[in-house]
Amino acid sequence: MLRADSVMRGQPLRNAIAASPTSTSHTITFDVGENVGRGYRRIGPAKPNNVVRNGPPERVDSLTHAQARVELNQATGEWETITMFPALP
């Protein structure tokens, strides 16, 4: 994830800032270009209405995307990473 943080601070962060220049926090999903971990697909909606969910979640290996939440530190002017994890493209 250290590599993912380095990639995120390049073009993905610049694009997010350009899209919403007055915002002090951004959630960014981006391609790292290399394996950053594994994850699981959802087996149903987040808020089901009487939906039955059966079976184990589907495991997804070799994820190459990450999602990060960053916030601007007003005192230093630096963008600080709050959370970062492997994500589905």
N, C-alpha and C positions, 0 to 999 in steps of 0.2 A: 504494500500500500504506500510505501515511501515513494516508489516510482510514480504511482498514480497521483500523489500529491504534487509532485514535480510537473507532471503533464497537465494537471488541472490548473496550475498557476500560469500556464501559457495561454494559448488561444481560447480554451473553454471559459476561463474566468474573464478574459477581455470581452468575449462575445456576450456573456451574461451581464456585465457592467454596461456595455453599449446598448443592450436591449432595454435596460431599466436603470438609467444612470443615477436616479435619486434614491434607489433602494439601498439599504444598508445590510441586507442579507439576501443570499441567493441559494437555490438548490440546483445543482448542475449534474447532469448525467452525460458522460463522455467516454470515448474509446481510448483505452490506455495503450492498445497495440500489443499487449502481451498478457499471458495468463495471470489473473490477480486473485483467483479463488474459485469457490463453488457456491451454489445457491439452490433454491427450490422454487418451483412454480406453484402458484396458488391452485388449490383444488376446488375453489368456489369463491363467490363474491365476499368482499370484506364485511358487508352487512346483509346477510341472507334473510329473505322473507320466507320462512318455512322451507328452506332448501336443505336437502340432506346431502352432506358431504361424506363420501365414502372413499376409503383407500388411503394409502400413504402419499405424501407429496412427491412429485416427480423431481428427482435430483438432477441438477444441471452442473456438469463439471466444466472446467477450463473457461470461466467467464473472462472476457476481455474488456468489459465495461465497468465503470465505477460510478457511484453517485456520492456527491459531497454536498454538505451544507456549510456555507461560509458566511461569516459576519464581519463587517468592518469595525475595527477597533477605532473609535472616534479619537482617542487620545494619541495613538501612534500613527493612524492612517494606514495601518496594515490590515490585510484581509486574513482573518484567522479561521482555520478549519475547525468546525464544531464536530461533525461526524463524517465518516467516509467508509464505504463498504462496497463489496462487489455487487454488481447489478446486472439484470437482464437487459440486453440491448433494446 
